[in-house]
Amino acid sequence: MEPQTDAAATGSAAPQAGTAVTGDMPSAAVTATTEQATGPAAEMSALVGAGGPVLMIIIVMSVVATAFILAKMWQFRRVSEGGARKTKRILGDAANRKDAADRLSRMKDPVARVAAVALSGVPQERAWREAEETIEPYRSHMRLLEVIAALAPLLGLLGTVLGMIDAFQALGAAQGRADPHILSNGIWEALLTTAAGLALAIPATAFVNWFDRRIERMTFHMETVLSRLFDNGSAMHLLEGDEHESRSLATPRAAE
């Protein structure tokens, strides 16, 4: 009879232990999952709250700048030095103007398209106007990115100054008995906006200059091609020559 009693006691104890383990495991798993899910989001929310409205403005500007940069990069995907060189090579190698125009019209490079229009027999003024109209979309809205690049560090500095004012006001209100830990927190929160402003301004400035340089090169190649086409009266003299002969698209020449 005694072995049966021991077995019953053991059997009753095992389920209780199992129940205790299975009861604690879900709670621990839920807690760990909650901490993982809310940890980064909570930290980001705390940083945004510490930066105040100035940091929110910088974040909105960064979103706008990112969207603009991506759109411009997509727009510039067909503009390259290789396309301009290929255009000049076609103009130098083609058997005649019609052959050159046909080959250039199949290219997607803007310099090639302008050269094809010039070879199609349109008046000189029309060719220069086509070049201006081709360049203008690449110049559009560039001022927006320039303004963001200029304002971002100034807004960051403004947020820092406002944060420092609040920190030292709290120190003055405590009459020198303020907790240094609280003061240091106020200072790093104030410096947060300056870091955010610089983080936005640096890449924005770099992209502004990169886009401007690509527009300048595209304009130069168009001026060179059109000037030599109309100066020489033929498309077969563009592979060699001095590049200083090109004229500005801003002041197209009168039709001869």
C-alpha positions as CSV (number, residue, x, y, z in Angstrom):
1,M,0.0,0.0,0.0
2,E,2.8,2.4,0.7
3,P,4.2,2.4,-2.9
4,Q,0.8,3.4,-4.2
5,T,0.7,6.4,-1.8
6,D,4.2,7.5,-2.9
7,A,3.2,7.2,-6.6
8,A,0.1,9.2,-6.1
9,A,2.0,11.9,-4.2
10,T,4.6,12.0,-7.0
11,G,1.9,12.2,-9.7
12,S,0.1,15.0,-7.9
13,A,3.3,17.0,-7.4
14,A,4.4,16.7,-11.0
15,P,1.4,18.4,-12.5
16,Q,1.6,21.2,-10.0
17,A,5.2,21.8,-10.9
18,G,4.3,21.7,-14.6
19,T,1.5,24.1,-14.1
20,A,3.7,26.5,-12.3
21,V,6.3,26.5,-15.1
22,T,3.8,26.8,-17.9
23,G,2.1,29.6,-16.0
24,D,5.3,31.7,-15.7
25,M,6.6,31.2,-19.2
26,P,4.0,33.1,-21.2
27,S,4.2,36.1,-18.8
28,A,8.0,36.3,-19.2
29,A,7.8,35.9,-23.0
30,V,5.1,38.7,-23.3
31,T,7.3,41.0,-21.1
32,A,10.4,40.4,-23.3
33,T,8.4,40.9,-26.5
34,T,6.9,44.1,-25.2
35,E,10.3,45.5,-24.2
36,Q,11.8,44.6,-27.6
37,A,8.8,46.2,-29.5
38,T,8.6,49.4,-27.5
39,G,12.3,49.9,-26.7
40,P,13.5,51.6,-30.0
41,A,10.2,53.4,-30.5
42,A,10.2,54.7,-27.0
43,E,13.8,56.0,-27.4
44,M,13.0,57.7,-30.6
45,S,9.9,59.3,-29.2
46,A,11.9,60.5,-26.2
47,L,14.5,62.1,-28.5
48,V,11.9,63.8,-30.6
49,G,10.2,65.1,-27.4
50,A,13.6,66.3,-26.0
51,G,14.3,68.3,-29.2
52,G,11.0,70.1,-29.1
53,P,9.2,71.7,-32.1
54,V,12.5,72.8,-33.7
55,L,13.5,69.2,-34.1
56,M,10.1,68.3,-35.5
57,I,10.6,71.0,-38.2
58,I,14.1,69.6,-39.0
59,I,12.6,66.1,-39.3
60,V,9.9,67.3,-41.7
61,M,12.6,69.1,-43.8
62,S,14.7,66.0,-43.9
63,V,11.8,64.0,-45.3
64,V,11.2,66.7,-48.0
65,A,14.9,66.8,-48.8
66,T,15.1,63.0,-49.1
67,A,12.1,62.9,-51.4
68,F,13.5,65.7,-53.6
69,I,17.0,64.1,-53.8
70,L,15.5,60.7,-54.9
71,A,13.3,62.4,-57.5
72,K,16.3,64.4,-58.9
73,M,18.5,61.3,-59.0
74,W,15.8,59.5,-61.0
75,Q,15.6,62.6,-63.3
76,F,19.3,62.6,-63.9
77,R,19.6,58.9,-64.6
78,R,19.9,59.6,-68.4
79,V,22.4,62.4,-68.1
80,S,26.1,61.3,-68.3
81,E,29.4,62.3,-69.7
82,G,29.4,59.1,-71.7
83,G,26.2,60.1,-73.5
84,A,27.7,63.5,-74.5
85,R,30.9,61.8,-75.7
86,K,28.8,59.3,-77.7
87,T,26.8,62.1,-79.2
88,K,30.0,63.9,-80.4
89,R,31.4,60.6,-81.7
90,I,28.2,60.0,-83.8
91,L,28.4,63.5,-85.2
92,G,32.0,62.9,-86.2
93,D,31.5,59.4,-87.6
94,A,28.1,59.6,-89.3
95,A,28.0,59.5,-93.1
96,N,25.6,62.4,-93.4
97,R,23.3,64.6,-91.4
98,K,20.3,62.3,-91.8
99,D,22.2,59.3,-90.6
100,A,23.4,61.2,-87.6
101,A,19.9,62.5,-86.8
102,D,18.5,59.0,-87.0
103,R,21.1,57.6,-84.6
104,L,20.8,60.5,-82.2
105,S,17.0,60.4,-82.0
106,R,17.2,56.8,-80.7
107,M,19.3,57.9,-77.7
108,K,17.8,59.1,-74.4
109,D,20.6,61.5,-73.5
110,P,19.4,65.1,-73.5
111,V,22.4,66.3,-75.4
112,A,21.7,63.8,-78.1
113,R,18.1,64.8,-78.3
114,V,19.1,68.5,-78.8
115,A,21.6,67.6,-81.4
116,A,19.0,65.5,-83.3
117,V,16.6,68.5,-83.3
118,A,19.4,70.8,-84.6
119,L,20.1,68.3,-87.4
120,S,16.5,68.0,-88.4
121,G,16.6,71.3,-90.3
122,V,14.9,73.6,-87.8
123,P,16.0,77.3,-87.6
124,Q,18.9,78.1,-85.4
125,E,16.8,79.9,-82.9
126,R,14.5,76.9,-82.5
127,A,17.5,74.7,-81.8
128,W,18.7,77.0,-79.0
129,R,15.3,77.3,-77.6
130,E,15.0,73.5,-77.5
131,A,18.2,73.3,-75.6
132,E,16.9,75.8,-73.0
133,E,13.6,73.9,-72.6
134,T,15.5,70.7,-72.2
135,I,17.7,72.1,-69.4
136,E,15.0,73.9,-67.5
137,P,13.3,70.9,-65.9
138,Y,16.7,69.8,-64.4
139,R,17.1,73.3,-62.9
140,S,13.5,73.4,-61.5
141,H,13.0,73.3,-57.7
142,M,16.7,73.3,-57.0
143,R,16.2,76.4,-54.9
144,L,14.1,74.2,-52.5
145,L,17.1,72.0,-51.6
146,E,19.4,75.0,-51.3
147,V,17.0,76.7,-48.8
148,I,16.9,73.5,-46.8
149,A,20.6,73.2,-46.8
150,A,21.0,76.8,-45.6
151,L,18.2,76.7,-43.0
152,A,18.9,73.4,-41.3
153,P,22.0,74.4,-39.3
154,L,20.4,77.7,-38.4
155,L,17.3,75.9,-37.0
156,G,19.5,73.5,-35.1
157,L,21.4,76.5,-33.6
158,L,18.1,78.1,-32.7
159,G,16.9,74.9,-30.9
160,T,20.1,74.7,-29.0
161,V,19.9,78.3,-27.9
162,L,16.3,77.9,-26.7
163,G,17.2,74.7,-24.9
164,M,20.2,76.3,-23.1
165,I,17.9,79.2,-22.1
166,D,15.5,76.7,-20.5
167,A,18.3,74.8,-18.8
168,F,19.9,77.9,-17.2
169,Q,16.5,79.3,-16.3
170,A,15.9,76.1,-14.3
171,L,19.4,76.5,-12.7
172,G,18.6,80.1,-11.7
173,A,15.2,79.2,-10.3
174,A,16.9,76.6,-8.1
175,Q,19.3,79.3,-6.8
176,G,22.4,77.2,-7.4
177,R,21.0,74.1,-5.7
178,A,20.0,72.4,-9.0
179,D,20.9,68.8,-9.6
180,P,23.9,68.7,-12.0
181,H,22.4,65.6,-13.6
182,I,19.3,67.6,-14.5
183,L,21.4,70.4,-15.9
184,S,23.5,68.1,-18.0
185,N,20.4,66.5,-19.4
186,G,19.1,69.9,-20.4
187,I,22.3,70.7,-22.2
188,W,22.5,67.5,-24.2
189,E,18.9,67.8,-25.2
190,A,19.6,71.4,-26.4
191,L,22.6,70.2,-28.4
192,L,20.4,67.5,-30.1
193,T,18.9,70.0,-32.5
194,T,22.3,71.3,-33.6
195,A,23.4,67.7,-34.4
196,A,20.1,67.1,-36.3
197,G,20.5,70.3,-38.3
198,L,24.0,69.5,-39.3
199,A,23.1,66.0,-40.2
200,L,20.6,67.4,-42.7
201,A,22.6,70.3,-44.0
202,I,25.8,68.4,-44.9
203,P,24.3,65.9,-47.3
204,A,21.8,68.5,-48.7
205,T,24.7,70.8,-49.5
206,A,26.6,68.0,-51.1
207,F,23.7,67.0,-53.4
208,V,23.0,70.6,-54.3
209,N,26.6,71.0,-55.6
210,W,26.5,67.7,-57.3
211,F,23.3,68.5,-59.2
212,D,24.6,71.9,-60.1
213,R,27.8,70.5,-61.5
214,R,25.9,68.0,-63.6
215,I,23.6,70.7,-65.0
216,E,26.7,72.8,-65.8
217,R,28.3,69.9,-67.7
218,M,25.1,69.2,-69.6
219,T,24.7,72.9,-70.5
220,F,28.4,73.0,-71.7
221,H,28.0,70.0,-73.9
222,M,24.8,71.4,-75.5
223,E,26.5,74.8,-76.1
224,T,29.5,73.1,-77.7
225,V,27.4,70.9,-80.0
226,L,25.1,73.6,-81.2
227,S,27.8,76.2,-81.7
228,R,29.9,73.9,-83.8
229,L,26.9,72.7,-85.8
230,F,25.9,76.2,-86.8
231,D,29.4,77.6,-87.0
232,N,30.6,74.9,-89.4
233,G,27.3,74.3,-91.2
234,S,27.9,70.6,-90.9
235,A,27.7,67.9,-88.3
236,M,31.0,66.3,-89.3
237,H,33.4,68.5,-87.4
238,L,32.6,67.9,-83.8
239,L,35.0,65.2,-82.8
240,E,37.9,67.5,-82.5
241,G,38.2,71.3,-81.8
242,D,38.6,73.8,-79.1
243,E,35.9,73.8,-76.5
244,H,36.0,77.5,-75.8
245,E,34.1,78.2,-79.0
246,S,30.8,77.4,-77.5
247,R,28.2,80.1,-76.8
248,S,25.9,80.6,-73.8
249,L,22.4,79.2,-73.9
250,A,21.4,82.3,-71.9
251,T,22.1,84.5,-74.9
252,P,21.3,82.5,-78.1
253,R,22.6,84.0,-81.3
254,A,20.3,85.6,-83.8
255,A,19.6,83.5,-86.9
256,E,22.0,84.1,-89.7
